Amino acid sequence: MFRSSVRGAAVVAVALAALSVSCSATSTAPKAGAPAGGAAGATGGAGSSAGTLAPPSAAGEGSAVSVPPSASASRPAEKVRDAFAGLQATLGESCTPGNCAYFLGRVYDELHRMDRAMKADPKGPGHFPEPIELIEKLDGELGGDRSFENLKKHQTSLIGTRDKINAWMQGHPDDYR
């Protein structure tokens, strides 16, 4: 009887070890579309300007997961309507204690996704003067620091920029449909 319980414990231990290896292997693998040699699992610090914040379940509060700039540069230009949909998806969220770093990082990322889409739009960046100007003003306030601490410090400006761009886009429906 003792031998069968030891064998059962060994089977459980092996199964748990296999699961932990498979879980940790997938969290560091590059995302689809990222270059094979990319640093998708690298942690960005306070001066990290390129990248996205990982959800709190994947990283600790304030951790930034860098995405190599070449990963976004190799993608085709995104449509303004798709980028605007991503920005609008942040409207129902807020900065809660367990989700604040992810939320603020996501708003930052969605604003810059909008910026890239507007600048790459066939109508030209001159077609979206106010939103592009608002993002440039925000970037000036942030000073290139997209750390959680800096985003939290400028949270009112970050959310205000999002809301102003949302209102501007709502007043220009032909620009994103």
Secondary structure, 3 states (H helix, E strand, C coil): CHHHHHHHHHHHHHHHHHHHHHHHHHHHCCCCCCCCCCCCCCEECCCCCCCEECCCCCCCCCCEECCCHHHHHCCCCCCHHHHHHHHHCCCCCCCCCCCHHHHHHHHHHHHHHHHHHHHHCCCCHHHCHHHHHHHHHHHHHHCCCCCHHHHHHCHHHHHHHHHHHHHHHHCCHHHCC
